[in-house]
């Protein structure tokens, strides 16, 4: 979980630094991020802990003592299997009830954090445009406990949206915030303000220049845009990851009904463009003559020559209109099908988390019994390797399901289908005391094979 949280921080570090957040906002974000990372951390932790546990038992010859007492490896694994089963059930309920809430809280909070403006900060010799409508530059800044002393200040007032027509310059000043933190106050001394105004004549809009000298003045800036604001969480509730099983079913059924209604009304959309031209455009009341020779005249049987061109133009126009209507319906239907797939992916994902705990346990426990190494050395390497295999397969399956190359059921359960036979195979090998990871055995086998090939 620590590693996953570090990855989260590295990803969003630019959105968190320099914005003046309170400590509890960062703590809340990390807490929600930790909850959303359970789906990845829990299977990996079960895999690692099972390898370490049975690796320690094998390294200390405790598995040998257990087997010599007439207890098989399956019986030794039975209590842990019960524990992992309860843990998988808890993971299912967590993914159904708590994970959507955590995704909602983190998604809304992360959105607000990323939308938050950076804290107002004046740097020496640099124009600061953080306050809307103003550009401020100071040559030197001396910090004190309650305020900042500024030297050689230049302020461009751009609030009237007419460019740099209002400039204020002062030799020194004092900067501080009001008690409520809503305003920034600059008390300026020994300065001048230049202001350009549009003249009465329309030929020269910047005809009048006004200059004001002052010994002391005060500028107040609104800092409300820098305050951290929270959006309404209901705006994010319709996201796929923020729904439980019941909500996913209801949402999916509503989209399925919309898609079915579009498909049923397709003919009604196309009906105005489907016409039979034989002296009439009303295909329902059209009557055909009995003496028409379609073998000779084909499509234009019984139609006068002067009407053929008009009929062809109308037919082409209707075909184009029908094509556009079908394309519009097809695009809407594809969008609905894509949404349905996303709902089904999230629906199946809540079950795969629980089952993956069992599958990775049946990979980790036999592996620990076979490699007979405990601690954080080889078990970590092996567990990360197998978890990467599981994660890559599940990611590829989910992406294929989103793109429609695989059904959501097959895509989301692909990793389980692939790794379950591997878990059964490793359990069988561990039961038979197989030396599956004895590298000396493979080394001697290669030597014998090489010698036989050399002799031949």
Secondary structure, 3 states (H helix, E strand, C coil): CHHHHHHHHHHHHHHHCCCCCCHHHHHHHHHHHHHHCHHHHHHHHHHHHHHHHHHHHHHCCHHHHHHHCCCCHHHHHHHHHHHHHHHHHHHHHHHHHHHHHHHHHHHHHHHHHHHCCCCCCCCECCCECCCCCEEEEEEEEEECCCCEEEEEEEEEECCCCCCCCEEEEEEEEEEEECCCCCEEEEEEEEEEEEEEECCCCCCCCCCEEEEEEEEEEEEEEECHHHCCCCCCHHHHCCCHHHCCHHHHHHHHHHHHHHHHHHHHCHHHHHHHHCCCCCCCCCCCCCCCCCCCCHHHHHHHCCCCHHHHHHHHHHHHHHHHHHHHHHHHHHHHHHHHHHHHHHHHHHHHHHHHHHHHHHHHHHHHHHHHHHHCCCCCCHHHHHHHHHHHHHHHHHHHHHHHHHHCCCCHHHHHHHHHHHHHHHHHHHHHHHHCCCCCCCHHHHHHHHHHHHHHHHHC
